[in-house]
Amino acid sequence: MASRKKPEQKIERIFYSFTEAQEFLGVSHQTVYKLIEQGLKSHKIGRKRVFLKEDLIKWIKGH
């Protein structure tokens, strides 16, 4: 009997790492820190800082 593999489902990520957010916004590392100081929302998971994709899009639309 052959085992059936389930088709792989691609899970859409709703958050980006710091580096991914930097690339998404097209800005430097320092600029991301400045944007955080100016109100760009970010969240800490353990020692990592992450950004919700939705928050990045809202930031772009609002500035």
OpenMM code with the backbone's topology and positions (N, CA, C; nanometers):
from openmm import Vec3, app, unit

residues = "MET ALA SER ARG LYS LYS PRO GLU GLN LYS ILE GLU ARG ILE PHE TYR SER PHE THR GLU ALA GLN GLU PHE LEU GLY VAL SER HIS GLN THR VAL TYR LYS LEU ILE GLU GLN GLY LEU LYS SER HIS LYS ILE GLY ARG LYS ARG VAL PHE LEU LYS GLU ASP LEU ILE LYS TRP ILE LYS GLY HIS".split()
positions = [
    Vec3(0.0821, -0.1173, 0.0000),
    Vec3(0.0000, 0.0000, 0.0000),
    Vec3(0.0877, 0.1253, 0.0000),
    Vec3(0.0704, 0.2114, -0.0948),
    Vec3(0.1494, 0.3335, -0.1042),
    Vec3(0.0891, 0.4398, -0.0135),
    Vec3(0.1770, 0.5114, 0.0543),
    Vec3(0.1259, 0.6180, 0.1409),
    Vec3(0.0964, 0.7412, 0.0561),
    Vec3(-0.0113, 0.8058, 0.0909),
    Vec3(-0.0498, 0.9265, 0.0167),
    Vec3(0.0040, 1.0489, 0.0885),
    Vec3(0.0599, 1.1369, 0.0120),
    Vec3(0.1076, 1.2622, 0.0690),
    Vec3(-0.0013, 1.3666, 0.0520),
    Vec3(-0.0217, 1.4430, 0.1560),
    Vec3(-0.1156, 1.5541, 0.1459),
    Vec3(-0.0501, 1.6631, 0.0627),
    Vec3(-0.1275, 1.7295, -0.0194),
    Vec3(-0.0684, 1.8419, -0.0932),
    Vec3(-0.0227, 1.9494, 0.0055),
    Vec3(0.0962, 2.0010, -0.0185),
    Vec3(0.1494, 2.1026, 0.0716),
    Vec3(0.0714, 2.2314, 0.0565),
    Vec3(0.0308, 2.2845, 0.1696),
    Vec3(-0.0406, 2.4116, 0.1696),
    Vec3(0.0579, 2.5205, 0.2089),
    Vec3(0.0581, 2.6248, 0.1303),
    Vec3(0.1449, 2.7370, 0.1625),
    Vec3(0.0737, 2.8244, 0.2647),
    Vec3(0.1391, 2.8442, 0.3776),
    Vec3(0.0819, 2.9258, 0.4832),
    Vec3(0.1299, 3.0688, 0.4632),
    Vec3(0.0349, 3.1601, 0.4540),
    Vec3(0.0712, 3.3004, 0.4366),
    Vec3(0.1149, 3.3574, 0.5707),
    Vec3(0.2332, 3.4112, 0.5742),
    Vec3(0.2835, 3.4721, 0.6970),
    Vec3(0.2241, 3.6109, 0.7114),
    Vec3(0.1836, 3.6425, 0.8322),
    Vec3(0.1250, 3.7739, 0.8560),
    Vec3(0.2249, 3.8699, 0.9197),
    Vec3(0.3462, 3.8220, 0.9447),
    Vec3(0.4465, 3.9091, 1.0037),
    Vec3(0.5792, 3.8942, 0.9307),
    Vec3(0.6612, 3.9977, 0.9446),
    Vec3(0.7939, 3.9981, 0.8846),
    Vec3(0.8983, 4.0170, 0.9934),
    Vec3(1.0143, 3.9573, 0.9719),
    Vec3(1.1280, 3.9823, 1.0606),
    Vec3(1.1766, 4.1250, 1.0363),
    Vec3(1.2694, 4.1697, 1.1183),
    Vec3(1.3240, 4.3048, 1.1028),
    Vec3(1.3823, 4.3231, 0.9632),
    Vec3(1.4629, 4.2288, 0.9196),
    Vec3(1.5269, 4.2375, 0.7881),
    Vec3(1.4237, 4.2327, 0.6754),
    Vec3(1.3237, 4.1466, 0.6897),
    Vec3(1.2194, 4.1384, 0.5868),
    Vec3(1.1388, 4.2681, 0.5797),
    Vec3(1.1110, 4.3280, 0.6950),
    Vec3(1.0395, 4.4561, 0.6973),
    Vec3(1.1228, 4.5648, 0.6300),
    Vec3(1.2519, 4.5616, 0.6565),
    Vec3(1.3444, 4.6578, 0.5949),
    Vec3(1.3391, 4.6439, 0.4426),
    Vec3(1.3431, 4.5217, 0.3934),
    Vec3(1.3375, 4.4976, 0.2492),
    Vec3(1.2008, 4.5353, 0.1926),
    Vec3(1.0939, 4.5033, 0.2653),
    Vec3(0.9584, 4.5350, 0.2214),
    Vec3(0.9410, 4.6862, 0.2050),
    Vec3(0.9952, 4.7633, 0.3007),
    Vec3(0.9833, 4.9091, 0.2960),
    Vec3(1.0877, 4.9725, 0.2048),
    Vec3(1.1940, 4.8987, 0.1746),
    Vec3(1.2993, 4.9515, 0.0883),
    Vec3(1.3831, 5.0582, 0.1555),
    Vec3(1.4077, 5.0395, 0.2864),
    Vec3(1.4847, 5.1386, 0.3620),
    Vec3(1.5990, 5.0700, 0.4358),
    Vec3(1.6870, 5.1524, 0.4936),
    Vec3(1.8014, 5.0987, 0.5666),
    Vec3(1.7606, 5.0510, 0.7060),
    Vec3(1.8519, 4.9797, 0.7686),
    Vec3(1.8344, 4.9293, 0.9044),
    Vec3(1.8059, 5.0458, 0.9999),
    Vec3(1.8861, 5.1511, 0.9891),
    Vec3(1.8701, 5.2686, 1.0750),
    Vec3(1.7359, 5.3356, 1.0540),
    Vec3(1.6901, 5.3405, 0.9297),
    Vec3(1.5622, 5.4037, 0.9006),
    Vec3(1.4476, 5.3286, 0.9658),
    Vec3(1.4554, 5.1966, 0.9704),
    Vec3(1.3502, 5.1191, 1.0375),
    Vec3(1.3447, 5.1596, 1.1850),
    Vec3(1.4593, 5.1736, 1.2499),
    Vec3(1.4605, 5.2173, 1.3898),
    Vec3(1.3986, 5.3562, 1.4040),
    Vec3(1.4298, 5.4453, 1.3120),
    Vec3(1.3713, 5.5800, 1.3161),
    Vec3(1.2204, 5.5742, 1.2982),
    Vec3(1.1739, 5.4871, 1.2089),
    Vec3(1.0296, 5.4741, 1.1870),
    Vec3(0.9603, 5.4196, 1.3120),
    Vec3(1.0261, 5.3294, 1.3825),
    Vec3(0.9704, 5.2771, 1.5085),
    Vec3(0.9558, 5.3914, 1.6088),
    Vec3(1.0577, 5.4769, 1.6170),
    Vec3(1.0518, 5.5927, 1.7065),
    Vec3(0.9390, 5.6872, 1.6670),
    Vec3(0.9065, 5.6912, 1.5365),
    Vec3(0.8009, 5.7785, 1.4864),
    Vec3(0.6628, 5.7129, 1.4937),
    Vec3(0.6553, 5.5905, 1.5445),
    Vec3(0.5253, 5.5287, 1.5649),
    Vec3(0.4959, 5.4025, 1.4869),
    Vec3(0.5897, 5.3557, 1.4051),
    Vec3(0.5684, 5.2297, 1.3331),
    Vec3(0.5570, 5.1173, 1.4361),
    Vec3(0.4464, 5.0430, 1.4300),
    Vec3(0.4233, 4.9370, 1.5278),
    Vec3(0.5145, 4.8182, 1.5010),
    Vec3(0.5655, 4.7637, 1.6102),
    Vec3(0.6430, 4.6397, 1.6029),
    Vec3(0.6136, 4.5613, 1.7300),
    Vec3(0.6479, 4.4345, 1.7282),
    Vec3(0.6202, 4.3462, 1.8406),
    Vec3(0.7440, 4.2634, 1.8694),
    Vec3(0.7641, 4.2320, 1.9964),
    Vec3(0.8775, 4.1486, 2.0345),
    Vec3(0.8269, 4.0070, 2.0589),
    Vec3(0.8919, 3.9111, 1.9967),
    Vec3(0.8677, 3.7705, 2.0239),
    Vec3(1.0009, 3.7161, 2.0733),
    Vec3(1.0087, 3.6950, 2.2023),
    Vec3(1.1374, 3.6596, 2.2608),
    Vec3(1.2320, 3.7763, 2.2432),
    Vec3(1.3440, 3.7512, 2.1779),
    Vec3(1.4425, 3.8574, 2.1542),
    Vec3(1.4286, 3.9177, 2.0154),
    Vec3(1.3377, 3.8625, 1.9359),
    Vec3(1.3211, 3.9086, 1.7978),
    Vec3(1.2118, 4.0142, 1.7883),
    Vec3(1.2328, 4.1107, 1.7019),
    Vec3(1.1321, 4.2128, 1.6740),
    Vec3(1.0676, 4.1768, 1.5407),
    Vec3(0.9348, 4.1766, 1.5392),
    Vec3(0.8623, 4.1454, 1.4170),
    Vec3(0.7616, 4.2556, 1.3871),
    Vec3(0.7194, 4.2587, 1.2624),
    Vec3(0.6270, 4.3603, 1.2147),
    Vec3(0.5115, 4.2905, 1.1445),
    Vec3(0.3890, 4.3276, 1.1811),
    Vec3(0.2741, 4.2728, 1.1112),
    Vec3(0.2682, 4.3342, 0.9717),
    Vec3(0.2435, 4.2514, 0.8735),
    Vec3(0.2356, 4.2979, 0.7345),
    Vec3(0.1311, 4.4085, 0.7234),
    Vec3(0.0196, 4.3899, 0.7916),
    Vec3(-0.0894, 4.4878, 0.7901),
    Vec3(-0.0420, 4.6242, 0.8414),
    Vec3(0.0387, 4.6252, 0.9485),
    Vec3(0.0895, 4.7505, 1.0041),
    Vec3(0.1853, 4.8203, 0.9074),
    Vec3(0.2669, 4.7425, 0.8375),
    Vec3(0.3586, 4.8017, 0.7386),
    Vec3(0.2809, 4.8672, 0.6255),
    Vec3(0.1764, 4.8002, 0.5797),
    Vec3(0.0955, 4.8556, 0.4709),
    Vec3(0.0244, 4.9824, 0.5172),
    Vec3(-0.0313, 4.9808, 0.6390),
    Vec3(-0.0970, 5.1004, 0.6937),
    Vec3(0.0010, 5.2159, 0.7030),
    Vec3(0.1253, 5.1851, 0.7460),
    Vec3(0.2275, 5.2902, 0.7592),
    Vec3(0.2566, 5.3531, 0.6230),
    Vec3(0.2713, 5.2694, 0.5223),
    Vec3(0.3008, 5.3196, 0.3874),
    Vec3(0.1864, 5.4081, 0.3380),
    Vec3(0.0631, 5.3628, 0.3574),
    Vec3(-0.0526, 5.4389, 0.3102),
    Vec3(-0.0696, 5.5709, 0.3845),
    Vec3(-0.0277, 5.5731, 0.5105),
    Vec3(-0.0471, 5.6926, 0.5920),
    Vec3(0.0666, 5.7933, 0.5862),
    Vec3(0.1750, 5.7586, 0.5172),
    Vec3(0.2894, 5.8513, 0.5143),
    Vec3(0.3370, 5.8731, 0.3753),
] * unit.nanometer
topology = app.Topology()
chain = topology.addChain("A")
for resn in residues:
    res = topology.addResidue(resn, chain)
    for name in ("N", "CA", "C"):
        topology.addAtom(name, app.Element.getBySymbol(name[0]), res)
